[in-house]
Amino acid sequence: MRHTLRQLEIFVATARAGTVSKAAEHLSMSQSAASSSLAEFERQFDVRLFDRVGKSLRLNELGQRLLPRAVELLARAEDIEDLLQGGMGFGSLKIGATLTIGNYLGTLIVATFLQRHPESRIHLSVHNTATIVQQIAGFELDMGMIEGSCHHPDLEAVPWLEDELVVFCSPSHPLASGRRASLDELTRQPWILREIGSGTRETFDQATRHIAARIDVRLELEHTEAIKRAVESGLGIGCISRLALREAFRRGSLVPVDTPELDLQRSFHFLWHRQKFTTPGMRAFIALCREMTAGARTSDEIPLAYIP
């Protein structure tokens, strides 16, 4: 075999980082050693895997075809090494989660997984849906847990759990009376919403597409807790997952608004690259996710033992 796993590791790190210097830093090696190894790798097969654009490296067509195969081979090699060293865990997992899942489910699932498999290691990355999709498409993450849908042709989305957004307001707001709110009433309110690119915003925009031009978005925020605080202070009304609002509704610090004219249903999905090697660790993690949410029809029905 003319290539080594180390050469593939440097190639993958460079593809992800965009520069040899960042790849070398990630791999704890000198830039000159990484550059020499990458150059020798290309020279061995008389090929070019990157286009040089200024100081950055971008995968060319051949490099793009090689990347998923290299990532899969390295994952299998790591699995073999862990087995030969007597490991009982699943090695390392890089998992991405969108904000609602990450903040209200992800850390609890990860904690349980590590309690059951203490020799395993997990890196949990929490971002909005657009970022998680981009990272999985670039093989920066092994898998993701997202809210809503995914339209990327290279990624596999598998349904996990039903979820529902809910419009909400402060207890002193006129819409807190418990009656149904009409579309006309909703368009007269200032809104506090998630940013464009989040799964929550995508579901909201889809539900209000017929009145979108009339929606007054006063403030866009990246975090659900910030939206809850802004709505509590009377800045406007909001719309996020019922899962994120369960405790606030129970305490009475926020109040749901009945909006029968809006379809705010969506699903949580598991997500991975179609060309990604599905490791035993990934399969075990997905199985645990399903176990911890078993019996719940929707996300807000998950047993309280798992939700703070």
Helices and strands as residue ranges (DSSP letters): H 5-17, H 20-26, H 31-45, E 50-53, E 56-59, H 61-84, E 92-97, H 99-101, I 102-106, H 107-116, E 121-126, H 129-137, E 143-147, E 155-169, G 174-177, H 183-187, E 190-194, H 199-207, G 212-214, E 216-221, H 224-232, E 237-241, H 242-251, E 255-257, E 265-273, H 280-292, G 299-301, G 304-306
